[in-house]
Amino acid sequence: MAWVRILIGAVWLNGALEKLLSPSFPQQFAASLDAGGFIAAAPPWFQEIMRSFVVPNAELFAQLSRFGELFLGLALVLGLLTNPAALGSIFLSLALLFSAGGPRLGTGLGAPEFLNINLLVALISLVILLSPAAKAFSLDNSLARGRPRLTLLLTNRRGGARSSARNRRA
């Protein structure tokens, strides 16, 4: 499962690097939003969110997108604060999914669009969030060893002084 976490982290790092290496990304993002991109195909409730919050602050959201994807990628690859990163990955993947119109069935003339990359990343991120095995080979394991009370939060495993004492008795 650690390799799945690292792979999803690499997906986010790839997106971040594309945005970071393009100096004009914030302006392109704002222009795309002004032209109706990321809004026209979205469900009505999501269109309202985009028009109210994102469009007036397009360049800020472009920067948040750049650095959010960078944080998610690094956190998942390194296994540092994996659970919050997995939650962020789910949230951002679903936002991207809904900005493209959400999941929908194909028309029979093309491939079904129900399982697209954004939905798959969200589902895999949910597995990462819930799986203790996804925290293997991670910095979270090192943090949990140093702070036993955080073990359950960081690694989804029971830890702490009581479980250590139980393990010594067994």
Secondary structure, DSSP 8 states (H G I E B T S, - for coil): -HHHHHHHHHHHHHHHHHHHT-TTHHHHHHHHHHTTTTTTTS-HHHHHHIIIIIGGGHHHHHHHHHHHHHHHHHHHHHTSSHHHHHHHHHHHHHHHHHHTT------SSS--SSS-HHHHHHHHHHHHHH-GGGGTTSHHHHHHHH-GGGHHHHHSS--SHHHHHHHHH-
